[in-house]
């Protein structure tokens, strides 16, 4: 869509931020309480989780149409999650450089071609976390062993793209960035936004 349609025009008054109090802070997030005024004019107490990193997500697609996923135990839901390679990139760092580092550290892969294909606001009612999502192709294995951050025990699986997409559609993959990027990859393959040989390999 080359031109932003008229129906996307904002309506109404914005939120107004008043005095703020820092409630919690660590190297990754802060929690701030605001005395605010809602778009309706009503006073409100608003809690905002501020992130100190961009969320980086990479869909690595091999020439045969397969994708590399990583698996690990996640704290928040106390479950095991299969995901595309993801991580945090400090706000002041180069976005592409952060994505390249995350792919290399989690999978040992390097990519010849990088393409930013999507940005997402994650849970924008309570956080300001922004995700920047890349498609990585022309993959090769770097001369290093994948490593986590000292708390991650990461498994790696290389699976056909359609198998990963079907697993997400069946509800077996729940990570939001992974689901969104698999759907984005599918849309790009269907709409002719990828080289034909790669699209055929992904959809076959």
C-alpha positions, 0 to 999 in steps of 0.5 A: 500500500503506497499511500496511507488511506484516509480512514487511518486518520487519527480522531479525538484528543490525545492522552495528556501526561502529567507528573510522573513517578518512577516506580521500578527500574532495572537494566531492561525495563522501567515502570512509571506511574503518570497522573494523566488525562484521558482523551475523554477528559477524565483524570487517570492514573496510568502505569507505563512499562518502558523498555530500554531495548528494541525487540529484534526479530529475525525470520531466517529463510534458507534457500530450500525454503526451510526456517531456523527456529530456536526453543527455550523455556520462558519465565513469564508463562512458565512454558517452553516456546519455539520461536524465530531468533529474537532478542533486544537491541539497545535503543542507541544501537544500530538496528540492523547490527543488533539483528545480525548479532542476535541471529549469530548468537542464537543460531550461529548463522550469518545472512548475506541479505537483510530486509526490514519487513515489519515494525510492531508495537507490542502491547501498546496499552501498557508498554512502549516496546517497539519490535523491528523485524527482519527477513534474513536470506543467503544463510550460512553457518558462521565459525562459532558455537551459538551462545545465549546470555548466560540464562538461556538453554537454547535448542535449534530446529530447522524445519520447512516453512510451511511446517512452522506456519502450520504449527503457528496456525494450530496454536502450537507456536504462541510467540507473537513475533514468530506468528506475525513474521511467519504470516508476513513471510507467507504474505510476501511469498504469495504476493510476489515480494520474494524471489520466485524460487524462494517463494516456491520452496516456502509454499511447496 
